[in-house]
Amino acid sequence: MENKQLLEKSARLGYPLLETKENFDVNKALAEMVKTKNVRFLEGFPVMLANAAQEGNFDYHKVEASLGNKKTKENFKQLFLLSLALYKENDFHFASVLTDREKQKVVLLRNSLNHGRHLKVGNYQLNLDRLKQAFRNYFVHKSHELKALDAKHEDMSLEFALSEVFSPKQKELFLKKLKGELLNKTEREYFSRVVRKKAVALANPELHRLAQKVLQLS
């Protein structure tokens, strides 16, 4: 039976086998993942490490301090370097300071990712296909999140710009016309008399050029 606390913490670190809203120490959580005997948690370690770093509180030495014996600390180091190899393989930036020997190890691990099916960490055999797929799923999810955030920002910027140029009623008519919705007689007259003139002015390329020049000088 799975350890419920580990399931909750793995979800909080982006490996969502179970959702949780609890705040917790990311370094201690990562240490617990390293100490687990469940291989599936170890295969999700690169995802959890990436999320821990994005939380802004990841500290390699704090994770290491939460580990007991030398063997477990070595397992953590192997998982950490394996994660860096996977990040490099996917052009995922992760700030780290490595010795020359550790850099060579990352190169070897990256080669293993490309040509191997399994990799031994401590007493455990990791399935590299599952490990890579878990990270790809995370990477795709994060990319979608960023695109959604950019789209939301663009929507907010457009909303602000429209509000600066049009009154609430004028903006409403402008958007209705844009969407191809029918206007009643009063709306059509108001649109033609006021809104259309503003739209024509906004569409003038020379006015756009001059506005940009003014903004550069201000």
Backbone torsions as a table, in degrees:
resi	resn	phi	psi	omega
1	MET	NA	136.0	-176.6
2	GLU	-69.8	147.3	175.7
3	ASN	-75.1	118.0	-174.0
4	LYS	-60.4	-40.6	-178.9
5	GLN	-64.1	-38.9	177.5
6	LEU	-66.0	-38.6	177.7
7	LEU	-61.3	-43.7	-179.4
8	GLU	-65.1	-42.7	-177.7
9	LYS	-71.8	-35.0	176.8
10	SER	-64.4	-37.3	177.3
11	ALA	-64.5	-41.3	-179.6
12	ARG	-65.2	-24.9	178.8
13	LEU	-99.0	20.6	171.0
14	GLY	88.2	12.2	176.8
15	TYR	-116.0	76.1	-161.3
16	PRO	-77.0	72.7	170.5
17	LEU	-80.9	-19.7	178.4
18	LEU	-157.9	135.4	-177.5
19	GLU	-82.8	148.7	176.8
20	THR	-152.8	150.0	178.9
21	LYS	-111.5	0.9	-172.7
22	GLU	-68.2	137.7	172.3
23	ASN	-81.9	143.4	-178.6
24	PHE	-159.6	170.8	-179.7
25	ASP	-80.9	112.2	-175.9
26	VAL	-64.7	-32.9	-178.5
27	ASN	-69.6	-42.4	176.9
28	LYS	-66.9	-36.7	179.1
29	ALA	-63.4	-43.8	178.3
30	LEU	-62.9	-38.7	178.2
31	ALA	-61.3	-40.0	179.0
32	GLU	-65.8	-36.2	177.7
33	MET	-64.7	-39.0	179.7
34	VAL	-65.2	-36.5	-176.3
35	LYS	-80.5	-12.7	-177.7
36	THR	-67.8	155.2	177.4
37	LYS	-98.8	4.9	-179.4
38	ASN	-89.8	113.5	-175.9
39	VAL	-61.8	-33.4	-177.9
40	ARG	-64.2	-32.3	175.1
41	PHE	-67.5	-41.6	179.6
42	LEU	-64.0	-36.3	178.9
43	GLU	-70.2	-22.4	176.6
44	GLY	-92.5	3.3	-176.4
45	PHE	-58.6	-44.0	179.6
46	PRO	-57.7	-36.9	177.8
47	VAL	-65.8	-46.6	-177.4
48	MET	-66.7	-36.3	177.5
49	LEU	-65.1	-42.7	179.2
50	ALA	-60.9	-42.3	178.9
51	ASN	-68.7	-38.1	178.2
52	ALA	-61.6	-40.8	178.5
53	ALA	-65.0	-39.5	179.7
54	GLN	-70.4	-24.3	173.3
55	GLU	-63.2	-25.8	177.6
56	GLY	91.3	2.7	-176.1
57	ASN	-116.5	5.9	-178.0
58	PHE	-67.2	133.7	178.1
59	ASP	-141.5	113.4	-175.9
60	TYR	-54.8	-45.7	-175.5
61	HIS	-68.7	-30.7	177.3
62	LYS	-70.3	-37.1	175.7
63	VAL	-63.7	-47.5	-178.8
64	GLU	-59.9	-38.6	-179.4
65	ALA	-66.8	-23.2	179.5
66	SER	-85.9	-3.5	179.8
67	LEU	-96.2	146.3	-173.2
68	GLY	-79.1	-79.6	-170.8
69	ASN	-94.0	173.2	-177.1
70	LYS	-62.7	-36.6	-178.2
71	LYS	-64.0	-43.3	179.2
72	THR	-66.3	-37.0	177.9
73	LYS	-65.5	-36.5	178.0
74	GLU	-68.1	-38.0	176.0
75	ASN	-60.6	-41.9	178.6
76	PHE	-61.6	-44.2	-179.9
77	LYS	-61.4	-42.5	178.5
78	GLN	-63.5	-42.6	178.9
79	LEU	-65.1	-38.9	179.5
80	PHE	-63.9	-48.1	-179.5
81	LEU	-67.6	-36.6	175.5
82	LEU	-61.9	-40.0	178.2
83	SER	-62.8	-43.2	179.0
84	LEU	-62.5	-38.8	177.6
85	ALA	-62.6	-41.7	179.1
86	LEU	-66.1	-39.1	178.6
87	TYR	-63.2	-44.7	179.7
88	LYS	-62.2	-38.2	179.8
89	GLU	-62.5	-28.7	-177.4
90	ASN	-108.8	13.2	180.0
91	ASP	55.3	40.3	179.2
92	PHE	-103.3	119.5	-174.4
93	HIS	-76.4	132.3	176.3
94	PHE	-144.9	115.0	-177.3
95	ALA	-71.2	127.8	178.6
96	SER	-158.3	151.2	176.7
97	VAL	-113.3	117.8	-175.5
98	LEU	-120.9	152.0	171.9
99	THR	-77.1	166.8	178.2
100	ASP	-59.8	-37.9	-180.0
101	ARG	-65.9	-40.1	179.0
102	GLU	-67.8	-37.4	177.2
103	LYS	-62.3	-40.1	177.6
104	GLN	-64.7	-37.7	178.7
105	LYS	-64.1	-39.4	178.4
106	VAL	-62.3	-40.7	178.5
107	VAL	-62.1	-43.7	179.3
108	LEU	-64.3	-40.7	179.6
109	LEU	-66.9	-36.6	178.1
110	ARG	-64.0	-37.9	176.9
111	ASN	-65.4	-38.3	177.8
112	SER	-64.0	-37.5	178.8
113	LEU	-62.3	-33.5	-176.9
114	ASN	-84.0	-25.0	-172.0
115	HIS	-124.5	-2.6	-177.6
116	GLY	-115.0	164.3	176.8
117	ARG	-109.2	-26.2	-179.0
118	HIS	-137.7	155.5	177.9
119	LEU	-143.9	133.9	-178.1
120	LYS	-90.6	128.3	173.6
121	VAL	-125.2	111.6	-174.8
122	GLY	64.8	-125.0	178.9
123	ASN	-97.3	11.0	-171.2
124	TYR	-117.3	141.4	175.6
125	GLN	-97.1	117.0	178.5
126	LEU	-91.3	136.3	174.9
127	ASN	-83.8	109.6	-174.2
128	LEU	-68.2	-29.6	177.1
129	ASP	-63.8	-44.9	178.9
130	ARG	-67.1	-39.9	179.7
131	LEU	-60.8	-45.9	-179.2
132	LYS	-68.1	-38.8	-179.7
133	GLN	-66.3	-39.5	178.7
134	ALA	-60.3	-41.3	-179.1
135	PHE	-72.5	-38.3	178.2
136	ARG	-61.4	-41.4	177.5
137	ASN	-59.8	-41.9	178.3
138	TYR	-64.7	-44.8	-177.3
139	PHE	-61.9	-44.7	178.6
140	VAL	-63.4	-42.5	179.9
141	HIS	-61.3	-44.5	-179.8
142	LYS	-65.7	-37.7	178.9
143	SER	-63.1	-41.3	177.8
144	HIS	-64.7	-38.6	178.7
145	GLU	-62.0	-44.1	-179.1
146	LEU	-66.1	-40.3	178.4
147	LYS	-64.2	-40.2	179.3
148	ALA	-65.3	-37.9	178.9
149	LEU	-66.3	-42.2	177.9
150	ASP	-62.6	-42.6	180.0
151	ALA	-63.2	-41.6	179.3
152	LYS	-64.0	-40.4	179.3
153	HIS	-63.8	-41.6	179.0
154	GLU	-63.8	-41.0	178.8
155	ASP	-62.1	-41.9	-179.7
156	MET	-66.8	-39.4	179.1
157	SER	-64.3	-42.6	178.8
158	LEU	-64.9	-43.0	179.4
159	GLU	-59.5	-41.9	179.3
160	PHE	-65.8	-44.7	-178.6
161	ALA	-62.7	-43.4	178.7
162	LEU	-62.1	-39.4	-179.2
163	SER	-68.9	-27.1	178.2
164	GLU	-74.0	-30.2	-174.9
165	VAL	-95.8	-40.9	-174.8
166	PHE	-111.7	151.0	170.2
167	SER	-72.7	166.0	179.9
168	PRO	-52.6	-43.3	-179.5
169	LYS	-68.6	-41.5	179.0
170	GLN	-63.7	-40.4	178.8
171	LYS	-64.0	-39.6	178.8
172	GLU	-61.0	-45.0	179.7
173	LEU	-68.6	-38.9	178.3
174	PHE	-58.7	-46.4	-179.0
175	LEU	-70.4	-36.6	177.5
176	LYS	-63.1	-43.0	178.6
177	LYS	-64.4	-41.1	-179.9
178	LEU	-61.4	-38.2	-178.5
179	LYS	-82.8	-3.6	179.3
180	GLY	78.8	20.1	179.9
181	GLU	-80.4	149.9	-179.1
182	LEU	-74.1	140.0	176.1
183	LEU	-107.1	144.9	175.2
184	ASN	-78.1	176.9	-174.3
185	LYS	-58.7	-46.1	-179.6
186	THR	-62.7	-42.9	-179.7
187	GLU	-65.5	-40.7	179.6
188	ARG	-62.3	-43.2	-179.3
189	GLU	-64.3	-43.7	-179.0
190	TYR	-67.0	-38.6	179.4
191	PHE	-62.7	-46.6	-178.3
192	SER	-65.3	-38.3	-174.7
193	ARG	-77.8	-34.7	-171.9
194	VAL	-122.3	-58.3	-170.5
195	VAL	-65.7	-43.2	-177.9
196	ARG	-60.6	-38.8	180.0
197	LYS	-62.8	-40.4	177.7
198	LYS	-66.8	-39.8	180.0
199	ALA	-64.3	-39.9	178.4
200	VAL	-62.4	-43.4	179.3
201	ALA	-63.1	-42.3	-179.7
202	LEU	-65.4	-30.7	-178.1
203	ALA	-81.0	-8.1	-178.4
204	ASN	-70.2	115.8	-176.8
205	PRO	-63.7	-32.7	180.0
206	GLU	-68.7	-40.8	176.5
207	LEU	-63.1	-40.2	178.3
208	HIS	-61.4	-43.1	180.0
209	ARG	-64.0	-44.3	-179.4
210	LEU	-66.6	-37.3	178.9
211	ALA	-63.6	-40.8	178.9
212	GLN	-64.9	-39.5	-179.7
213	LYS	-65.0	-42.4	178.4
214	VAL	-61.3	-42.0	-179.8
215	LEU	-65.6	-35.1	177.5
216	GLN	-68.1	-29.6	-178.4
217	LEU	-86.9	-14.6	-175.6
218	SER	-87.8	NA	NA
